[in-house]
């Protein structure tokens, strides 16, 4: 399985590098409904324009306001100094790097065992169970959460793409000494799908986190995000 994992990391990294070249539609779920955004790249970083609420298009007035916000953003970015543009892009890249680190560390933080084959979303996949690897040393505070997790990885047998990855916290994990403690019940799931030949990107991401921050305040965060209509930046989406 080591060769399979290594190959899957290669194709996943290629997907990660390709992702900024694509615009897409994102729908975020929450306790009060859903918000849908048209996400486009403007001078190096994405901009999210609200286009629907609870599956319904915005009113003419709301759409006009969102269009004005977009125009203001374009105007501001067009007159930025090179230093301002660099800072904006650097901030965006740091967030991408943090997310990428967590995904890439999974193959280092866990031992994998093949438990079977099945079909998932129309793809024949290997199913691998992941258990914490003894002696793993996280390279960052965020990655420390992996030391208390187990997970499952579904790898497409034809392309070595990750069709789905899940991870669950099974024991409390202290992050950064006394700064925070991640509790059991924290989990995330990522589903991917092909968007172009050789490129798979996120289709659905779900996350629930439970953490005691500073041992006093309890912090619960959740995300339920769906992605569709991928197309190269600057091209019109095919609906």
ABEGO torsion letter per residue (X at the ends): XAAAAAAAAAAAAAAAAAAAABBBBBBBBBAAEBBBBBBBBBGGBBBBBBABBGGBBBBAAAAAAAAAAAAAAAAAAAABBAAAAAAAAAAAAAAAAAAAAAAAAAAAABBBBBAEBBBBGGBBBBBBBBBBBBGBBBABAAAAAAAABBBBBBBBAAAGBBABBBBBBABBBBBGEAABBBBBGBBBBBBBBBABBGBBBBABBBBBBBBBBGGABBBBBBBBBBBBGBBBBGBBBBX
